[in-house]
Amino acid sequence: MTNVSIKTEEVSKTFFALGTINNIRIPGSRNEKAADLAACRVAEIDDRMSAFKPESDIGRLSGNAGRHSQKLHDDTFRLLQKAVRFSHICGGAFDITIRPLVELWGINKKGSFIPSDAEIREALELVDYQSIQLDEESMSAYLEKPGQCVDLGGIAKGYAADEVRRILIENGVTSALINLGGNVAAVGNRPDGNPWKVGIQNPLAPTGQYLGVLSVTNRTVVTSGCNERFFIKDGVRYHHILDPRTGKPAQSRLLSVTAVCENSADADALTTAMFVLGPEKSLPLLYKADAEAIFIFNNLAVAVTKGLSNDFSLCRQGRAVIL
């Protein structure tokens, strides 16, 4: 699906890729070419990195797990490298080999199914980012264990948002808002010179109801939350963000976490890891990535890192706790 609307001095391009609806908005401009180039680049990334396309780099890599290595496009290889490095830094809280666990739980696909401990242990045998062998000379990768699968879904949208931003800037765009399925990246300010405003969703409310508003300029905003895919059974919320170390939905007292930084791929991976780790253990990761964060807890209390104290405001009375 592709839809391009051109208002007076504005381009807004909506298209489907990476399993989600995406939008590129360029106000104060009629630069349709830049939007078209950016959308084509996202489709290209999807074709190379989708875990759901057997002929993609990732599809062929997973299909040959335990048999032989797979030569990859430079895009895919470099992102795999980045993902493995990040997995190491966060102690495995983010792991791109988690797909067997995701398929076992099947959140939103299997009703209120809860796998047995034995089934979880079996799937966990295949979850190990350290078993990915990367050969930079041949630009190839190998999964050691038959049945292993790689899924770049936790970082590819961020990488695509970074590429969209790069293409727009290279084509003279100085003001734009990119939204790839909730991965938001801002180019410059709004045409009136003010920062872009990004709403932070209330995780327990319908889409579009915000707990707060964030002002951003030349930064990216990415959120991971347990409101996206979940079911409730016997009063317990089972959500799709799984802890690669336990094989079960992460239990970190959080409903959502938002990362704010310049690099969207970093923010994408960060939010997953931070949701698993919780705020206290996440602070060193934020420091290394030169990123800020917004944490929303189970009781809807909100905490933000110091660098956002002047950029984030609650939509209700009270103040967010500063970490």
Backbone torsions as a table, in degrees:
resi	resn	phi	psi	omega
1	MET	NA	128.9	175.8
2	THR	-136.0	133.9	178.7
3	ASN	-140.1	122.5	178.6
4	VAL	-116.6	121.8	175.6
5	SER	-118.1	135.0	-178.5
6	ILE	-119.3	106.0	175.3
7	LYS	-90.0	-177.8	176.6
8	THR	-60.9	116.9	178.5
9	GLU	54.2	42.5	174.3
10	GLU	-157.2	141.2	173.2
11	VAL	-117.1	131.2	174.7
12	SER	-132.0	114.3	-176.5
13	LYS	-113.6	123.2	179.2
14	THR	-115.6	133.9	-177.1
15	PHE	-155.2	161.6	-179.9
16	PHE	-104.5	129.1	175.4
17	ALA	-168.0	160.9	178.9
18	LEU	58.3	26.8	177.4
19	GLY	74.5	18.4	-175.9
20	THR	-152.6	169.3	175.2
21	ILE	-86.3	133.4	-177.4
22	ASN	-124.2	152.0	178.7
23	ASN	-141.9	136.4	173.5
24	ILE	-120.2	119.6	-178.1
25	ARG	-116.0	124.0	179.8
26	ILE	-123.0	88.8	179.6
27	PRO	-76.2	157.9	178.9
28	GLY	68.6	23.3	-175.0
29	SER	-153.6	158.7	170.1
30	ARG	-123.3	37.9	-176.0
31	ASN	-87.1	71.3	178.3
32	GLU	-64.9	-32.0	-177.7
33	LYS	-59.9	-44.1	-179.7
34	ALA	-62.4	-42.2	179.5
35	ALA	-64.8	-40.8	178.8
36	ASP	-64.2	-44.5	179.2
37	LEU	-61.4	-42.0	-179.3
38	ALA	-65.2	-43.5	179.6
39	ALA	-63.7	-39.1	177.5
40	CYS	-63.8	-37.3	178.8
41	ARG	-66.0	-38.8	177.6
42	VAL	-63.6	-43.3	178.4
43	ALA	-61.9	-37.9	178.5
44	GLU	-63.6	-43.8	177.7
45	ILE	-63.2	-41.5	178.7
46	ASP	-60.2	-44.9	-178.7
47	ASP	-63.8	-31.6	-177.7
48	ARG	-86.7	-31.0	-168.0
49	MET	-115.6	-1.7	-178.6
50	SER	-67.1	133.7	174.7
51	ALA	-79.4	-8.3	-176.0
52	PHE	-102.5	1.8	178.8
53	LYS	-113.1	109.3	-175.0
54	PRO	-56.0	-28.9	-177.0
55	GLU	-92.4	1.1	176.0
56	SER	-72.2	165.7	175.2
57	ASP	-54.0	-46.1	-176.8
58	ILE	-69.8	-38.2	177.7
59	GLY	-61.5	-42.9	-179.8
60	ARG	-72.6	-36.2	177.0
61	LEU	-61.6	-48.2	180.0
62	SER	-67.9	-36.6	-179.8
63	GLY	-65.1	-23.8	-179.1
64	ASN	-104.9	15.0	-179.9
65	ALA	-56.1	132.5	178.6
66	GLY	77.1	0.7	-177.9
67	ARG	-114.8	-59.7	178.4
68	HIS	-158.6	166.5	-178.5
69	SER	-74.4	163.2	-178.6
70	GLN	-128.5	124.1	175.4
71	LYS	-70.5	137.6	-174.0
72	LEU	-123.0	155.7	170.9
73	HIS	-66.7	152.6	-179.2
74	ASP	-54.2	-41.5	178.2
75	ASP	-53.2	-52.2	-175.1
76	THR	-67.4	-44.0	-178.0
77	PHE	-61.5	-46.6	-177.4
78	ARG	-64.7	-37.0	179.7
79	LEU	-71.6	-36.1	174.0
80	LEU	-60.1	-44.5	177.7
81	GLN	-56.8	-47.4	-178.8
82	LYS	-62.5	-42.9	-178.8
83	ALA	-64.4	-41.4	-179.9
84	VAL	-66.7	-41.6	177.7
85	ARG	-60.4	-43.6	-178.7
86	PHE	-66.8	-39.2	177.6
87	SER	-58.1	-40.3	179.0
88	HIS	-65.0	-44.5	-177.9
89	ILE	-62.1	-39.1	-176.0
90	CYS	-94.6	10.8	175.4
91	GLY	67.3	27.9	177.3
92	GLY	85.8	6.9	176.4
93	ALA	-67.3	-22.7	171.9
94	PHE	-117.4	126.5	-175.7
95	ASP	-148.6	117.3	-176.1
96	ILE	-77.8	-0.8	174.2
97	THR	-97.1	18.1	-175.1
98	ILE	-77.4	-5.3	-173.1
99	ARG	-53.5	-40.7	178.0
100	PRO	-57.9	-35.8	176.7
101	LEU	-69.2	-42.0	179.3
102	VAL	-60.1	-42.3	179.8
103	GLU	-69.6	-34.9	178.2
104	LEU	-62.6	-49.6	-179.4
105	TRP	-69.2	-43.6	178.0
106	GLY	56.3	43.0	-179.3
107	ILE	-54.9	129.7	-177.8
108	ASN	75.4	3.2	178.8
109	LYS	-119.9	-22.3	-175.4
110	LYS	-119.8	26.2	-178.8
111	GLY	65.2	-130.3	-178.8
112	SER	-104.1	35.5	-179.3
113	PHE	-66.9	131.6	174.6
114	ILE	-121.9	115.3	-178.3
115	PRO	-66.5	156.0	177.8
116	SER	-74.9	163.0	177.5
117	ASP	-60.6	-36.3	179.4
118	ALA	-65.4	-41.0	178.3
119	GLU	-65.3	-39.3	179.1
120	ILE	-65.7	-43.5	179.2
121	ARG	-61.1	-39.6	179.6
122	GLU	-64.3	-43.9	179.0
123	ALA	-67.1	-36.9	-179.7
124	LEU	-61.6	-25.1	177.6
125	GLU	-61.2	-23.1	-178.0
126	LEU	-98.1	-4.2	-177.4
127	VAL	-98.9	103.4	-177.0
128	ASP	-166.0	96.7	-179.2
129	TYR	-60.8	-23.2	-178.5
130	GLN	-73.4	-11.5	178.5
131	SER	-88.4	3.1	175.5
132	ILE	-85.2	118.6	178.3
133	GLN	-98.5	124.6	-178.4
134	LEU	-116.0	128.0	179.3
135	ASP	-115.9	102.6	-175.7
136	GLU	-66.9	-33.1	-178.5
137	GLU	-62.4	-42.6	-179.2
138	SER	-97.8	-2.3	-177.2
139	MET	53.4	49.3	-178.7
140	SER	-129.9	162.4	179.4
141	ALA	-136.5	156.2	-178.8
142	TYR	-143.0	132.8	173.9
143	LEU	-99.0	123.4	-171.4
144	GLU	-68.6	-33.3	-169.6
145	LYS	-107.2	128.3	174.2
146	PRO	-56.6	136.3	-179.4
147	GLY	95.4	-10.7	177.4
148	GLN	-70.4	149.0	178.2
149	CYS	-138.3	140.4	174.7
150	VAL	-102.4	139.8	176.5
151	ASP	-136.2	112.6	-179.6
152	LEU	-89.1	14.8	-178.0
153	GLY	-59.3	-23.5	-179.7
154	GLY	-85.9	4.2	-179.4
155	ILE	-146.6	-20.7	-174.4
156	ALA	-67.1	-37.5	178.4
157	LYS	-63.8	-37.6	177.3
158	GLY	-64.2	-43.5	177.7
159	TYR	-61.1	-43.1	179.4
160	ALA	-62.7	-39.7	178.5
161	ALA	-63.8	-38.9	176.6
162	ASP	-62.7	-39.5	179.6
163	GLU	-68.4	-40.2	176.6
164	VAL	-60.6	-46.4	179.9
165	ARG	-59.9	-44.0	179.3
166	ARG	-60.2	-46.3	-177.3
167	ILE	-64.7	-42.1	179.7
168	LEU	-62.3	-45.2	-179.5
169	ILE	-64.3	-42.2	179.3
170	GLU	-63.8	-21.8	179.1
171	ASN	-101.7	21.5	171.2
172	GLY	85.5	7.2	179.7
173	VAL	-77.6	129.1	-179.5
174	THR	-114.2	-7.7	178.9
175	SER	-146.8	120.6	-179.8
176	ALA	-163.0	157.2	173.7
177	LEU	-128.5	122.9	-176.8
178	ILE	-108.2	131.0	178.1
179	ASN	-134.2	101.1	178.1
180	LEU	-102.1	86.8	178.5
181	GLY	57.9	36.1	179.8
182	GLY	102.5	-13.2	170.9
183	ASN	-84.3	106.1	-172.9
184	VAL	-104.2	132.5	176.6
185	ALA	-133.3	133.9	-178.4
186	ALA	-106.6	138.0	170.5
187	VAL	-106.4	118.2	179.3
188	GLY	60.4	-149.7	177.0
189	ASN	-107.4	177.4	170.5
190	ARG	-65.1	161.7	-179.2
191	PRO	-57.3	-26.8	179.6
192	ASP	-81.0	1.4	178.0
193	GLY	92.4	-8.9	178.3
194	ASN	-85.6	155.8	178.1
195	PRO	-63.4	157.7	172.0
196	TRP	-69.5	148.2	177.3
197	LYS	-109.4	125.5	-179.6
198	VAL	-120.9	122.5	179.8
199	GLY	-77.3	138.6	175.4
200	ILE	-101.5	113.0	-172.3
201	GLN	-61.1	139.8	167.5
202	ASN	-74.5	114.0	-173.6
203	PRO	-64.2	-17.3	-178.4
204	LEU	-104.3	7.7	-177.2
205	ALA	-120.5	164.1	177.3
206	PRO	-58.8	153.6	-179.8
207	THR	-54.0	133.2	179.9
208	GLY	102.4	-7.2	175.1
209	GLN	-98.3	116.9	-170.4
210	TYR	-104.3	147.7	171.4
211	LEU	-88.8	-26.4	-177.9
212	GLY	-162.1	172.8	-179.7
213	VAL	-129.0	135.7	-177.8
214	LEU	-114.4	133.9	176.1
215	SER	-96.3	128.4	-177.1
216	VAL	-135.8	144.6	173.0
217	THR	-136.6	122.4	179.0
218	ASN	53.7	36.9	176.9
219	ARG	-133.9	167.3	179.1
220	THR	-115.7	149.3	-177.4
221	VAL	-131.0	118.7	-177.8
222	VAL	-130.7	134.3	-178.5
223	THR	-122.6	138.1	168.3
224	SER	-118.8	133.2	-178.5
225	GLY	-148.2	161.0	-178.6
226	CYS	-86.8	6.9	179.1
227	ASN	-89.5	-8.9	-173.2
228	GLU	-77.0	-49.5	178.8
229	ARG	-141.1	119.3	-177.8
230	PHE	-164.6	167.7	166.7
231	PHE	-143.5	158.3	179.8
232	ILE	-117.0	126.8	179.7
233	LYS	-135.7	127.7	-178.1
234	ASP	52.5	38.9	177.1
235	GLY	78.7	3.5	-179.0
236	VAL	-108.2	132.8	178.2
237	ARG	-89.5	119.7	176.2
238	TYR	-106.8	116.0	-174.4
239	HIS	-117.1	175.3	-170.4
240	HIS	-85.0	-8.0	180.0
241	ILE	-87.2	99.6	-174.9
242	LEU	-91.2	145.5	175.6
243	ASP	-85.8	113.9	-177.3
244	PRO	-62.8	-14.4	-177.8
245	ARG	-88.8	-27.5	-179.0
246	THR	-110.9	-21.7	-177.2
247	GLY	80.5	7.8	-178.2
248	LYS	-122.2	163.7	176.6
249	PRO	-52.8	135.9	-176.7
250	ALA	-59.6	139.3	178.7
251	GLN	-120.6	90.5	-175.1
252	SER	-129.1	15.6	-179.2
253	ARG	70.5	9.8	-175.7
254	LEU	-107.7	145.1	168.1
255	LEU	-95.7	-34.2	176.8
256	SER	-160.1	160.5	174.3
257	VAL	-141.8	137.8	-179.1
258	THR	-119.5	131.2	175.9
259	ALA	-105.5	141.6	-179.9
260	VAL	-130.5	118.9	178.0
261	CYS	-162.2	-170.5	-178.2
262	GLU	-86.2	-29.3	-174.6
263	ASN	-104.3	120.8	-174.4
264	SER	-74.6	-32.5	176.6
265	ALA	-63.1	-41.9	176.7
266	ASP	-60.8	-46.3	-178.2
267	ALA	-62.3	-38.8	-179.2
268	ASP	-60.4	-51.5	179.9
269	ALA	-67.9	-37.4	-179.0
270	LEU	-59.2	-44.1	-174.9
271	THR	-63.4	-39.1	178.1
272	THR	-63.9	-49.0	-178.9
273	ALA	-62.5	-42.4	-177.8
274	MET	-67.0	-36.2	177.9
275	PHE	-62.7	-37.9	179.4
276	VAL	-72.1	-42.4	-173.2
277	LEU	-80.1	-30.8	-172.6
278	GLY	87.9	163.8	-171.6
279	PRO	-62.8	-42.6	-174.4
280	GLU	-61.6	-47.0	-178.8
281	LYS	-77.2	-11.0	-178.6
282	SER	-83.8	-23.5	-173.6
283	LEU	-57.9	-41.6	176.5
284	PRO	-62.5	-35.1	177.2
285	LEU	-64.1	-43.1	179.3
286	LEU	-61.4	-40.5	-179.9
287	TYR	-62.8	-44.6	-179.1
288	LYS	-64.8	-34.6	-177.8
289	ALA	-89.9	0.3	-176.2
290	ASP	52.8	49.6	-175.2
291	ALA	-123.4	162.5	175.0
292	GLU	-118.3	168.4	-176.8
293	ALA	-151.0	156.0	173.2
294	ILE	-123.1	123.0	179.7
295	PHE	-109.8	129.6	174.7
296	ILE	-114.8	121.2	-173.0
297	PHE	-90.6	172.1	-177.8
298	ASN	-56.5	-30.1	179.9
299	ASN	-93.5	13.1	-179.5
300	LEU	69.5	11.8	169.5
301	ALA	-66.9	148.2	-175.9
302	VAL	-122.9	135.3	175.0
303	ALA	-130.1	140.1	178.8
304	VAL	-128.8	152.9	175.2
305	THR	-76.1	158.9	-169.3
306	LYS	-56.3	-36.2	-176.8
307	GLY	-65.5	-12.2	179.6
308	LEU	-105.5	4.6	-173.5
309	SER	-58.9	-29.9	-179.4
310	ASN	-99.0	-5.7	-174.5
311	ASP	-109.1	-10.5	-176.6
312	PHE	-118.5	135.6	177.4
313	SER	-135.5	139.3	178.2
314	LEU	-75.3	151.1	176.5
315	CYS	-89.9	12.0	-179.6
316	ARG	-138.7	174.0	177.7
317	GLN	-68.7	149.7	-178.9
318	GLY	109.7	177.6	-178.2
319	ARG	-131.3	150.8	174.8
320	ALA	-75.7	146.0	175.4
321	VAL	-71.7	137.6	178.6
322	ILE	-96.4	124.3	179.0
323	LEU	-88.4	NA	NA
